[in-house]
């Protein structure tokens, strides 16, 4: 089996500096490295996201396909958990992705098209060929995703109740993206209280709702912390742990 990712880049305009006539190549704005979400990513996550932004510029579309092997090479080589990094990027609402498994016959079709496309774009796969292949099956369909509260959140009764229908992969992406399970559960309790107070606005998909809630909550929380450009992320994490130990969270 061969794996390919269907990627949709979100917020492309935020990081891309428009090309000029004399410089047609994609240009990444300096704001890319100042963004709080980007600073929170591990080095392999930064490399992968930068690679995907450049791929987006090559194909001139927010939606494109990318082979797993190319993603691995882009962010450091063998042993890198690409799916975990993509989950983290997705939890930050920087992209959306779908994982597709290809059998040997389909793999040969894709690789042949890939070789032809390499001459112009480096690794572009024509979307029309993927759509024509009849036996492609998504391994990330809703029926294939395990759901239910993971063990890291068992200590909180509200989390166990509210995360019953949230996918395990999304919950683990939160653990990778935010400093502690205690902070995440604190935000889950706040979200649950909001849902209780606003029954008519209660979300149908609590996982997606909570993903946005956590992203906004962390952005608000870190703005209230003292900044130090030399150790920004570590300082945020230390402050959160201090508040947890002091019972403030």
N, C-alpha and C positions, 0 to 999 in steps of 0.2 A: 504494500500500500504506500501511496505517496500523498503528502499533505500539501494543500494549497490554501491560502487565506484570502478571502474576499474582504478588502479593506475599504471603509468609507471615512475619509478624513473630515473632521469637524473643525470649524473655525480656522480654515486655511488662511483667510485674509489677515488674521491676527498676527501671524508670524512671517508671512511672505511679503517681502519688499518688491514692489513692482519692478519688472525688468525694463531696461532702457533699450533703445534701438541698437546701441553699440555693445550692449551686454545682455544678450537674449537669454542667458542661462538663469535658472531659478536662483533667487537671492534670499537668504534667511535674515530677518531683521535681528538687530542686537537685543531687542526685547525678549527674544527666545530664552536667553540665559538669565534674564532678570525675573521671569515669571515664577511665582511661588510653587506652582504645580511641577514645573520642569525641574526646579531646584530640589524637590522632594524625591524625584526619580533616582534610582541607582544609575551608575555610569552606563551599564548595558541598556537600561531603559531609555536614557537620553540618546544613545547611539541608534537604537532601533527606531525611535520616533523621528529623529533627524533623517535617517535613511528613508522612512516612509514619506516624509514631507518632500524629499527630493524626488522620490518615485512619482508622487502626485504631480510635481512640476513636469516630469518627463512625459507623462501620459496626458497631461492637461485635463485631468478629470478627478473629481473628489472620490470616485468609485473605481477601484482597479483590483487586479488579482496579483498575488505575490507568492512565490514558492517558499515553503518552510526553510529549505536549505539556504536560500538567499538571506532570509531574516536572521538565521543563525550566524552566518558569516558576517553580516553587518554589525551584530552586537557582541562579537567576541569569540565566535567559534564554538566547538563542541561543548556540550554540557550546559549550555544556556537554555533555560526554560522559557521559550518564546511565548507559549500560551499564557504563562503567568505574567509576563511583561505586558502582553496585549490586554489581559484582564485589568491590569493596573491602569493602563492608558485609557481603557474603556470606562473604568470607574471614575476617572478624572474628566470624562466627557470630552476627550481629545480625539477620539475615533470610535467607530463601531466596526466589529469584525465578525466574520463567519468562517468557521473551519470546515473544509471540504476534503473528504478522502477520495482518492482516485485509485482505481485498480491498475494493473500493469498495462493493459491496452490503452487506457485513457492517459496513463503516464507518458507513454511513447508519443501520443498525439501532441500532448502539451510540450514535451521536450523538443520535438521537431519544430513546432511553432516558436518555441523559445529561442532556438538556435538562429532561426531566420530573423526574429525580432531583435536579437542582440546586436545586430549590425547598426541599428539606429538608436535604440533606447537602452541597451545594456541588458535588459531582462524582461521586456514587455511581453505579455501574453494577450492575444486578441480575445476580447470578451465574447465575441460571437462564436468562437470555437468552443469555449467552455459551455455556452448555452446549448450548442448543438449536440454535445456529448450526452447520450440518453441515460447512462447508468451512474452519473454523479450523485452521491448521496451525502447530505449534510449530517455531520456527527454532532451538531450543536442544536438540533431541533429541541423544542420544548419537552417532548416526551422522553428524550434521552438524558435530560439534566436531572440529577438527584436533587431533591429539595428537603428542607427541614433544617432546624437550628443545629449548627455544628458545635462540637464539644467545647470550643473556646468560649462560647457564650452561655454555657449551661448554668453558670453561677447567677444569672439574672432571669427571674421568672417572666418579666415583661418581654425580654428578648426571645425566650423560648416560644412564647405565644405569637409574637409579631413576625418572627422569622420562619414560621412553619411552612410557608409557601414560597420562600425565597431560595434561589438556587445556591448550592454549596459553593460553586465557583465564584459567584458574586460576593458571598460572605468572606471568602478567603482573599479576594481582591481588596476588600476593605481592610483586612488585617495587614496586608502588604502596604497599603496606601497611608494608613493612619497610625499614630504612635502606640495605642494600647487598646485592648478589648474593653477596658473600663470606660475609656472616653467614648467609644462607639456605643456601648450600652447606655451610657448617660444620654447620648443623642437619640437613641431609640426610644427611651422613656419620654423624652420631650416630644418626639414625633407622635408617639402613641397618645399622649395627653392632647395634642393638637387635633388628632383624628377624633378623639372622644368629644372634644368641644365643637367640632365641625363635622357632624355625621353626614351632612349632605355633600360635603367636599371630600369625603373619605376616598382615597385612591383605590382603583381596582388592582393595580399592580404595586404592591407595597415595596417590592425590591427596587423598582425604578424610582419611585417616590423617595425612598430612603437614600438612594445613591445621590440624588440631587441635594437632599437635606444635608448629608454628611459633607458634601463638597462645599456647600454654602456655609455650613457651620464651622468647618475648619478654616475657611478663608476669613471669616469674621473673628474667630478665636486667635489666629496667628497675627492679625493686625493689632491686637491689643497687647502683644508681647514686645519687649525691647528688642531692637534689631542690632545685629552685629554681622557685617558682611562676611567676615572671616569664618563664622561658625553658625550660620543662620538656622539651618535645619536642626542641628544638634541642640541648639539653645531652645528651640520650640519644643522639642521632645522632652528635654529636661524640665522645662516649666510645666508641661502637662503632667509628668510623673510627680512633680512636687505637689501640684494641686490635688492629684488623686490621693497621695499619702496623707495630705492635710485634711482630707474629707471635703474639699471644696468642690470636687466633681463626684 
